[in-house]
Amino acid sequence: MQTVIGIDIGTQSTKAVVVDARGQILAEASHGYRVDTPRPLWAEQWPDVWWEAVLACLNACLRSPGIDPSDVQGIGVSSLYGGSGIPVDARIEPLHPCLIWMDRRAEAQVQWVKSTLDLARLGEITGNGVDSYYGFTKMMWLKAERPDVWQRTRYLLPPNSYINYRLSGEIATDHCSAGNIGGIYDLNERTWSTEMIDALGLDLDKLPERLVESAATVGGLLPEIADAVGLCPGIPVIAGGVDAAMATLAAGATRPGNHVAMIGTSMCWGVINQRIDARQGLISMPHVLNSHRDLYTFGGALTAGASVSWFVDTFCQRDGDSDAGSVFEQLEPPASALAPGAEGLLFLPYLMGERSPVWDAQASASFIGLSLYHRRHHLYRAVLEGVTFALRHNMEAGTERGVPLDDHLIVVGGAAQSDLWMQIIADVTRMPVYTYRENVEAALGAALLAGQATGLLDLDPSLRHGTLLERATPSEAAAAHYDTLFALYCQLYPTLKPIMHRLTTADTSSE
């Protein structure tokens, strides 16, 4: 039975799956690690941590019952957004940790870009804006603050490109990962932008010359790696792409209008489309499928499930509530019995600043409307509603320029375990909500892409690798009430922004 392997290098763990010709998962494995945070707002990782995790996951999967390593036809690699990329020397040895997506150290570079460049021209070329989230600002930081590293750097490689090199000995960057760097990638022409690279003072020769589609073969598996894990040498190593787009593919998004919300620790909503418009305040890159034509445009909240975990950890670990499952069992019924709005409460879920569409590292969270009457289940429901308003905020930003959406929303991730949350999402977005019975993640997307690249799978028809379930349909009465609350929610940030920033300044000055 022929199979393929999908690997996803995540922020906190790497996962691998073995998938058959029907897209069914036959074996899976994961290996965890930590993010290095040497200073506040810094987040970096050494790529050897990822490589060790990849080997561990491959070995675990290939030793699973019923798996024959000789059946594996190819490997696909998905990865976290690697920000700056990994600076490597001429021998492709890492020189510095990768400044990953959550790293915020490049704020000075952001301000320089905003005060110096024609931002309209930047948006026109790249389809993206300016923020320390983007890799091009992190590259600028490396050049300014680590000139010795910059001088020795031969390439800046996204995480999946680096792992693909370790697997195949070949260097290439997929268009999805290149586009997510922002700033230096021409989204119209699907190539590096020499105009923006020159304007930003970066170096074209540090970017891989070979840009490929996500389903392209980078090279064949090296004999020494094949021997180490038991695979056949020379099997194709597929370029892959950014994990958010890969997970969206795994959830069945293959055509313009398909859209998926991934709600775990953070929230990411993305839609497949063909329009380039930086004014949306979202992030755009070529999709991992049909990347020569289709875009993956997404927006995200930094703390989605993390807001729920924070609330439970902070307010609910009393009275013997040591088990998180029991806490949710206690909270969900009374929270479900409340009417929309949690009896006069609104929650702004900016617990670590916020990404799209507000793009403000100094944004902060708040409960509005609290009184002595409110109890834990009121606040719990308000948190779920606040994160869902953030989802709608991104969806409306994505559609305000006329991008059409399918008439239903697919939700994947840990939030799908809550029936209450699924109903809130249906009511707030006015869309039926569907989830998968199976585990749908980026590693599966990488395997599906490898399956198509090797001829094992055809992703052109509708995907049937999982069981899609209708979880909630919108109530008109609830939706109408949420429309009113959402309008108030949208007023909260601009109203409170000056105070948020003053508080941040006051806290800094007191140190």
C-alpha positions in Angstrom: 0.0 0.0 0.0 1.6 3.2 -1.1 1.8 6.1 1.4 3.3 9.5 1.9 4.6 11.4 5.0 3.6 14.9 6.1 5.8 16.8 8.6 4.8 20.0 10.4 7.4 21.9 12.3 5.4 23.9 14.8 6.3 26.5 17.4 6.1 24.1 20.3 6.3 20.7 18.7 6.9 18.8 15.4 4.4 16.3 14.2 4.5 13.7 11.4 1.8 11.6 9.8 1.7 8.7 7.4 -1.2 9.0 5.0 -2.6 6.5 2.4 -4.1 7.0 -1.0 -7.5 8.0 0.5 -5.9 10.7 2.7 -6.4 8.6 5.8 -3.9 8.9 8.6 -2.3 5.5 9.3 0.3 6.6 11.9 1.3 9.8 13.7 4.0 11.0 16.1 5.0 14.3 17.8 8.0 15.7 19.6 7.9 18.7 21.8 10.3 21.6 22.6 10.4 25.1 23.8 10.7 28.6 22.4 13.7 30.6 23.6 12.7 34.0 25.0 16.0 35.6 26.1 14.4 39.0 26.5 10.9 40.4 26.7 9.2 40.4 23.3 12.0 38.2 21.8 11.2 34.7 20.5 13.7 32.5 18.7 14.7 28.9 18.0 17.8 27.1 16.9 17.0 24.9 13.8 18.8 21.9 15.2 15.9 21.5 17.6 13.6 21.2 14.7 15.9 18.7 12.9 16.2 16.4 15.9 12.4 16.5 16.3 11.9 15.7 12.6 14.1 12.6 12.9 12.4 11.5 16.1 9.0 11.8 14.5 10.0 10.0 11.3 11.5 7.1 13.3 8.4 6.8 15.5 6.0 6.8 12.5 8.0 4.3 10.5 8.1 1.9 13.5 4.3 2.0 14.0 2.4 -1.2 13.5 1.3 -1.8 9.9 3.7 0.8 8.4 6.1 -0.4 5.7 8.8 2.2 5.1 9.4 0.9 1.6 5.8 2.0 0.7 6.5 5.7 1.3 6.5 7.6 -1.9 7.4 11.1 -0.8 7.7 13.6 2.1 6.1 17.0 2.4 7.2 19.6 5.0 5.0 22.3 6.6 6.5 24.8 9.1 5.7 27.6 11.4 6.3 31.1 9.9 10.0 31.5 10.4 10.1 35.3 10.4 13.7 36.3 9.5 14.5 32.8 8.3 17.6 31.0 9.5 20.9 32.8 8.7 23.3 30.1 7.4 26.8 30.3 6.1 28.2 29.0 2.8 28.3 25.5 4.3 24.6 25.9 5.3 25.5 25.9 9.0 23.2 28.0 11.2 24.8 31.3 12.4 22.0 32.6 14.7 18.7 31.4 16.0 15.7 32.0 13.7 13.6 35.0 14.8 10.2 33.4 14.6 6.7 34.9 14.0 6.0 35.9 17.5 9.3 37.9 17.9 8.6 41.6 18.3 12.1 43.0 18.6 12.1 44.9 15.3 9.9 47.8 16.3 12.6 50.3 15.6 12.9 49.0 12.0 9.1 49.2 11.7 9.1 52.8 12.6 11.9 53.5 10.1 10.0 51.8 7.3 6.8 53.8 8.2 8.7 57.1 8.2 10.9 56.5 5.2 9.2 54.3 2.5 6.2 54.9 0.3 3.8 52.5 2.2 1.3 52.6 -0.6 3.9 51.4 -3.1 5.1 48.7 -0.6 1.5 47.5 -0.3 1.0 47.6 -4.1 4.0 45.3 -4.7 3.9 43.0 -1.7 0.2 42.9 -0.8 1.2 43.3 2.8 1.8 46.0 5.4 4.5 46.8 7.9 4.8 45.2 11.4 7.4 43.4 13.4 5.5 40.2 12.7 6.9 40.3 9.1 10.2 38.7 8.3 11.6 41.6 6.4 11.7 43.8 9.5 13.4 41.0 11.4 16.0 40.7 8.6 16.6 44.4 9.0 17.2 43.9 12.7 19.7 41.2 12.1 21.6 43.5 9.6 21.6 46.4 12.1 22.1 44.6 15.4 24.2 41.5 14.3 26.4 42.8 11.5 28.9 40.0 12.1 26.2 37.4 11.5 24.8 39.4 8.5 28.2 39.6 6.9 28.8 35.8 7.1 25.2 34.9 6.0 25.0 33.1 2.7 21.2 32.4 2.8 18.2 33.2 5.0 16.1 30.1 4.9 12.6 29.6 6.1 12.3 26.6 8.5 10.8 24.2 5.9 13.5 25.2 3.4 16.2 24.4 5.9 14.7 21.0 6.8 14.3 20.2 3.1 18.0 21.0 2.6 18.8 18.6 5.5 16.6 15.9 3.8 17.7 16.4 0.2 20.8 18.5 0.0 19.0 21.0 -2.2 18.1 24.7 -1.5 14.8 26.2 -2.6 12.1 28.4 -1.1 8.4 27.9 -1.8 6.4 30.9 -2.9 4.0 30.6 0.1 6.9 31.0 2.6 8.5 33.7 0.5 5.3 35.7 0.3 4.8 35.5 4.1 8.1 37.3 4.6 6.3 40.4 3.2 8.2 43.5 2.2 10.6 41.9 -0.2 8.3 39.6 -2.3 6.4 40.8 -5.3 3.0 39.1 -4.9 2.0 40.0 -8.5 5.1 38.7 -10.2 5.7 35.8 -7.8 9.3 36.7 -7.3 11.7 38.7 -5.1 11.2 42.4 -5.4 14.5 44.1 -6.2 12.8 47.5 -5.8 11.8 46.8 -2.2 14.9 44.9 -1.3 17.0 47.9 -2.4 14.7 50.4 -0.6 14.9 48.5 2.6 18.7 48.1 2.4 18.6 44.3 2.3 20.6 42.0 0.1 19.1 40.0 -2.8 22.0 37.6 -2.8 21.1 36.3 0.7 17.7 35.0 -0.6 17.5 31.6 -2.3 17.5 32.0 -6.1 15.3 29.0 -6.6 11.6 29.8 -5.9 9.2 26.9 -6.4 5.6 26.0 -6.0 4.7 24.3 -2.7 4.0 21.0 -4.5 7.3 21.0 -6.4 10.0 18.5 -5.7 13.0 20.2 -4.1 15.2 17.0 -4.4 15.5 13.4 -3.6 16.0 12.0 -0.1 19.7 11.7 0.7 21.0 8.1 1.0 22.4 8.8 4.5 19.1 10.1 5.8 17.2 7.3 4.1 19.5 4.8 5.8 19.1 6.5 9.2 15.3 6.3 9.2 14.7 3.3 6.9 13.2 5.0 3.9 14.1 4.5 0.2 16.8 6.9 -1.0 15.8 9.3 -3.7 12.1 9.6 -2.9 10.8 13.1 -3.5 11.1 15.8 -0.9 8.2 18.3 -1.5 8.8 22.0 -0.9 5.7 22.5 1.4 4.8 25.9 2.9 3.5 27.8 5.9 1.6 25.9 8.5 -1.6 28.1 8.5 -2.0 27.5 4.7 -1.3 23.8 5.1 -3.9 23.4 7.8 -6.4 25.2 5.7 -5.6 22.8 2.8 -6.1 19.9 5.3 -9.5 21.3 6.1 -10.5 21.1 2.4 -9.8 24.7 1.2 -8.7 24.2 -2.4 -10.7 26.9 -4.3 -11.3 30.7 -4.1 -14.0 31.4 -1.5 -13.1 28.4 0.7 -12.4 29.7 4.2 -11.3 28.1 7.5 -10.9 29.3 11.1 -8.2 27.5 13.1 -8.8 28.2 16.8 -6.2 26.8 19.2 -3.8 28.8 21.3 -4.1 31.6 18.7 -6.8 32.1 16.1 -6.2 32.2 12.3 -8.9 32.7 9.8 -7.9 32.4 6.1 -9.6 32.5 2.7 -8.5 31.4 -0.7 -8.8 34.2 -3.2 -7.1 35.9 -6.1 -7.1 39.6 -5.1 -4.1 41.5 -3.8 -5.1 44.3 -1.5 -2.9 45.4 1.5 -5.6 47.8 2.6 -7.5 44.9 4.2 -5.0 44.9 7.0 -4.5 41.1 6.6 -1.6 38.9 5.5 -1.4 37.5 2.0 0.9 35.0 0.3 0.6 32.4 -2.5 -1.5 29.4 -1.4 0.2 26.1 -1.0 -2.1 24.7 -3.8 -2.1 26.4 -7.2 0.3 28.9 -5.8 0.9 30.4 -9.3 -2.8 31.6 -9.2 -4.4 31.5 -5.8 -3.6 33.5 -2.7 -4.0 32.6 0.9 -5.1 35.7 2.8 -5.5 35.4 6.6 -5.9 37.3 9.8 -5.2 36.2 13.3 -5.7 36.9 16.9 -2.7 36.2 19.1 -4.7 34.9 22.1 -7.8 32.8 21.3 -7.6 29.5 23.2 -4.9 31.2 25.3 -7.5 33.7 26.5 -9.7 30.8 27.6 -6.8 29.1 29.3 -5.8 32.3 31.0 -9.3 32.8 32.3 -9.6 29.3 33.7 -6.1 29.4 35.3 -6.7 32.8 36.8 -10.3 32.6 38.0 -11.3 28.9 38.2 -8.5 27.1 40.0 -10.4 27.0 43.4 -12.7 24.7 45.2 -10.8 21.6 44.1 -11.0 22.6 40.4 -7.6 21.1 39.6 -8.6 19.3 36.5 -9.2 21.6 33.5 -11.8 19.2 32.0 -13.9 19.4 35.1 -13.7 23.2 35.1 -15.1 23.3 31.6 -17.8 20.8 32.5 -18.9 23.2 35.3 -18.7 26.4 33.2 -20.3 25.3 29.9 -23.9 24.5 31.2 -24.5 27.8 33.0 -22.7 29.8 30.3 -24.9 28.1 27.7 -28.0 29.1 29.6 -27.1 32.8 29.3 -28.4 35.0 26.5 -25.9 36.5 24.0 -23.9 39.2 25.7 -23.4 37.5 29.0 -25.8 39.9 30.7 -23.9 43.1 29.8 -20.3 42.0 29.4 -17.8 42.5 26.6 -14.3 41.2 26.5 -11.4 42.6 24.4 -9.0 39.6 23.9 -5.7 41.4 23.4 -3.7 39.7 26.1 -0.4 39.9 24.2 -1.1 42.9 21.9 -2.8 42.1 18.7 -2.2 41.3 15.1 -4.7 41.9 12.4 -6.6 43.9 11.7 -5.4 46.4 14.4 -1.7 45.6 14.4 -0.8 47.0 17.8 1.8 45.5 20.0 0.6 47.7 22.9 -3.0 46.8 22.7 -4.3 45.2 25.9 -7.3 43.1 27.1 -10.2 44.3 29.1 -13.6 43.3 30.5 -16.2 46.0 30.0 -19.5 46.1 31.9 -18.5 44.2 35.0 -20.7 44.4 38.1 -21.1 42.6 41.4 -23.8 40.5 39.8 -21.4 38.8 37.4 -20.0 35.3 38.1 -17.4 33.1 36.6 -19.7 31.6 33.9 -20.6 35.2 32.8 -16.9 36.0 32.3 -16.3 32.7 30.6 -19.0 33.3 28.0 -17.8 36.8 27.5 -14.3 35.5 26.7 -15.7 33.1 24.1 -17.7 35.9 22.6 -14.8 38.3 22.6 -12.5 35.9 20.7 -15.4 35.3 18.3 -15.8 39.0 17.7 -12.1 39.1 16.9 -12.7 36.3 14.3 -15.6 38.3 12.7 -13.4 41.4 12.8 -10.8 39.6 10.6 -13.5 38.1 8.4 -15.0 41.5 7.7 -11.6 43.0 6.9 -11.1 40.1 4.5 -14.4 40.7 2.7 -14.6 44.5 2.7 -12.9 44.7 -0.7 -15.3 42.3 -2.3 -13.7 38.9 -1.7 -16.5 36.3 -1.8 -16.8 33.6 0.9 -18.5 30.3 0.9 -21.8 30.3 2.8 -20.5 28.2 5.6 -17.4 28.3 7.9 -15.2 25.3 8.8 -13.6 25.4 12.2 -10.6 23.3 13.3 -8.6 23.2 16.4 -9.3 22.8 20.1 -12.2 25.2 20.1 -14.2 22.6 18.2 -14.6 20.6 21.4 -17.0 23.2 22.8 -20.6 23.0 21.5 -21.2 26.4 23.1 -18.4 28.1 21.3 -19.5 26.5 18.0 -22.9 28.0 18.5 -21.5 31.4 19.4 -19.4 31.4 16.2 -22.4 30.5 14.1 -24.5 33.3 15.6 -21.7 35.9 15.5 -20.7 35.2 11.9 -24.2 34.3 10.7 -22.8 31.2 9.1 -23.4 27.5 9.6 -20.4 26.0 11.3 -18.8 22.7 10.3 -16.0 20.7 12.0 -14.2 17.5 11.3 -14.6 14.3 13.2 -10.9 13.6 12.6 -7.8 15.5 13.6 -7.1 18.1 10.9 -3.8 19.8 11.2 -0.9 21.1 9.1 1.0 17.8 9.0 -2.0 16.3 7.2 -1.9 19.2 4.7 1.8 18.5 4.0 1.0 14.8 3.4 -1.9 15.6 1.1 0.4 18.0 -0.9 3.0 15.3 -1.1 0.4 12.8 -2.2 -0.6 15.1 -5.1 3.0 15.7 -6.1 3.7 12.0 -6.2 0.5 11.1 -8.0 -0.9 9.2 -5.0 -3.8 11.7 -4.4 -5.8 14.2 -6.5 -6.7 17.4 -4.7 -8.6 18.9 -7.6 -12.0 17.3 -6.6 -13.5 18.0 -3.2 -11.3 16.4 -0.5 -12.8 13.4 1.2 -10.1 12.6 3.6 -12.3 13.3 6.6 -15.9 13.4 8.0 -17.3 16.9 7.9 -20.0 17.5 10.6 -22.5 20.4 10.8 -22.1 21.6 14.4 -24.2 24.7 14.6 -26.6 26.9 12.6 -27.2 30.6 13.3 -30.2 31.8 15.3 -31.6 35.0 13.8 -32.5 36.4 17.2 -29.1 35.7 18.6 -27.4 37.0 15.4 -29.3 40.2 15.5 -28.2 40.8 19.1 -24.6 40.0 18.3 -24.7 42.5 15.4 -25.4 45.2 18.0 -22.7 43.9 20.4 -20.1 43.6 17.6 -20.6 47.3 16.7 -19.8 48.1 20.3 -16.9 45.7 20.3 -15.4 47.5 17.3 -15.6 50.8 19.2 -13.7 49.5 22.2 -10.2 49.4 20.7 -10.1 52.9 19.2 -11.7 54.3 22.3 -9.3 52.6 24.7 -6.2 52.8 22.6 -4.8 56.0 24.1 -5.2 54.6 27.6 -3.6 51.3 26.6 -0.6 53.1 25.2 -0.3 55.5 28.2 -0.4 52.5 30.6 2.4 50.8 28.6 4.5 54.0 28.8 3.8 54.5 32.5 4.8 50.9 33.2 8.0 51.2 31.2 9.0 54.5 32.8 8.6 53.1 36.3 11.2 50.4 35.8 
